[in-house]
Amino acid sequence: MVQLQKNVILNKGDFEKHLLPTGIDITSIKADKPIMVYKLGGFDRELGGGLLTPIADCKGTHLLAFQYPTLAVEAVFSFVAPDAILGNFLLNGNSSIITAADFLPIPGISGWKYVRKAVTGIFTPCQVINIENTAGNFYFYQNMRTSGAGDYSNFSDFGNVVLFPKAEHTCASNAITLTSGAIGYNASLQCQRI
């Protein structure tokens, strides 16, 4: 495994381009402030891209379905998942297409692995592909190429991504609401005058 490191200081609104060298399939990006990462890739005549979801334990999906293109001549599936769920992938009920042994470490992110696997010829045109992990959430990306075009899809959960957090001033007499999603909690709040 080759570990590449590049430190960049960005100001609000700045842009940084990072190209992966030939033979390198993955990199990790860490930031101490909110950022957006746009991935661009594809095949010889067709590019595709999308915003990447930050890796976090509660994000991702455990089940997805989509239709395999009619004219796909090349197809590559990529998965990113925590170590604990690697042996639990089912593609149309088949556990031998993506196995725990297929996954490789992600440089700089312990406890997470990835696989990029060609699946050309495994599925038939127009077939609905069901991808499930019976143990937890994962991230899924696919690239498919036809003789004249291509397709890139990112199946991830952007539901909790806060792109532009807004600071609000709260007066002492205002009510505030705390939310935690599906996790119950008890809170004890104390107010102090300053």
Secondary structure, 3 states (H helix, E strand, C coil): CCCCCCCCCCCCCCCCCCCCCCCCCCCCCCCCCCCCCEEEEECCCCEEEEECCCCCCCCCECEEEEECCCCCCEEEEEEEEEHHHCCCEEECCECCCCCHHHCEEECCEEEEEEEEEECCCCCCCCCEEEEEECCCCEEEEEEEECCCCEEEEEECCCCCCCCCCCCCCCCCCCCCCCCCCCCCCCCCCCCCCC
